[in-house]
Amino acid sequence: MSINTTTTIQELLDLGIMTEDQYTKLRARSARQMQREAARQLVQSTADAIMAFLETDTESKYFSVKKTSNSVGFMDHVEGDRGTVLKALSLLVSQDKIAKIGLVGGVEKSASEVNAFQIRYTRSLAFYVES
């Protein structure tokens, strides 16, 4: 018997080319890959929703995950849990579509100089070039 693209898993098992353990491991690996891809797509769609929100809200300068006294919260305008929103924001920062800054008393600082509660996001220069 020749093996080709139409050979079934059961035939491979019957011929002894693949063991049941190998098949189980391949199924588990495939399931993990599908979960990772679904998570990646969720983060990407959340990032797309954030960018769409930034294009419509032209008045606000500072944004954060949750609403604060001096920033608009993304979670009020984008569906998703906090972790997904944070991953989407990190993706957008890495793509230079938004900038991550620190905001202390209305003064912008480097994000590395402030604590987590003072992190804000603002539109990057690339955002204005693309729009």
C-alpha positions in Angstrom: 0.0 0.0 0.0 1.2 3.5 -0.8 0.8 6.4 1.5 -0.5 9.6 0.0 -2.7 12.6 1.0 -5.8 10.6 1.0 -4.5 8.0 3.5 -6.6 8.0 6.6 -5.3 8.1 10.2 -6.9 4.7 10.8 -5.0 3.2 7.9 -1.7 4.6 9.4 -2.6 3.1 12.7 -3.5 -0.3 11.1 -0.2 -0.4 9.3 1.7 0.4 12.4 3.3 3.6 10.9 1.7 5.7 13.6 0.9 4.7 17.2 -2.1 5.6 19.2 0.1 7.7 21.5 1.5 9.7 18.5 -2.0 10.3 17.3 -3.1 11.5 20.7 -0.1 13.9 20.9 -0.8 15.2 17.4 -4.4 15.9 18.3 -3.4 17.7 21.5 -0.8 19.8 19.6 -3.4 20.7 16.9 -5.9 21.7 19.6 -3.3 24.0 21.3 -2.4 25.6 18.0 -6.1 26.3 17.3 -6.5 27.9 20.8 -3.4 30.1 20.2 -4.7 31.2 16.9 -8.1 32.0 18.3 -6.5 34.0 21.1 -4.3 35.8 18.6 -7.4 36.7 16.5 -9.2 37.9 19.5 -6.4 40.2 20.4 -6.2 41.5 16.8 -9.9 42.1 16.6 -9.7 44.0 20.0 -6.8 46.1 18.6 -8.9 46.9 15.5 -11.8 47.9 17.7 -9.5 50.2 19.8 -8.2 51.8 16.6 -11.7 52.4 15.3 -12.6 54.0 18.7 -9.5 56.3 18.5 -10.6 57.4 15.0 -14.1 58.4 16.3 -13.0 60.0 19.6 -11.1 63.0 18.4 -11.4 65.1 21.5 -9.7 63.0 24.1 -5.9 63.1 24.5 -5.2 60.4 27.1 -6.6 56.9 27.3 -6.3 54.0 29.8 -7.6 50.5 30.2 -10.3 51.7 32.7 -11.7 55.2 33.0 -9.8 57.6 35.3 -10.3 61.3 36.1 -8.0 62.4 33.3 -8.4 59.6 30.7 -11.0 57.7 28.7 -11.2 54.0 29.5 -11.0 51.6 26.6 -13.0 48.9 28.4 -16.1 51.3 28.4 -16.0 51.3 24.5 -14.4 48.0 23.5 -15.8 44.5 24.4 -13.3 42.2 26.0 -11.7 41.3 29.3 -8.9 43.4 30.8 -6.2 40.9 29.8 -7.2 40.9 26.2 -7.4 44.7 26.1 -3.9 45.0 27.6 -2.5 42.5 25.1 -4.2 44.5 22.3 -2.7 47.7 23.6 0.8 46.1 23.8 0.3 45.0 20.2 -0.6 48.5 19.1 2.4 50.0 21.0 4.7 47.5 19.3 3.2 48.5 15.9 3.8 52.2 16.8 0.1 53.0 16.3 -0.3 54.3 19.9 2.2 55.5 22.5 2.5 54.3 26.1 3.3 57.1 28.5 3.2 57.9 32.2 1.0 60.7 33.4 1.7 62.3 36.8 -0.2 65.4 37.7 -0.9 66.2 34.1 2.8 65.9 33.2 3.9 63.3 30.7 6.8 61.1 31.7 8.4 57.9 30.4 6.3 54.8 31.1 9.3 53.3 32.8 9.3 56.1 35.4 5.8 55.7 36.7 3.8 53.0 38.5 1.1 50.9 36.8 -1.7 53.2 37.9 -0.1 56.1 36.0 0.2 54.4 32.6 -1.8 56.1 29.9 -1.9 55.7 26.1 -2.0 58.4 23.5 -2.1 58.5 19.7 1.3 58.2 18.2 2.6 60.3 15.3 2.2 57.3 13.0 -1.6 57.4 13.9 -1.9 60.8 12.4 0.1 59.9 9.3 -2.1 56.9 8.6 -5.4 58.7 9.2 
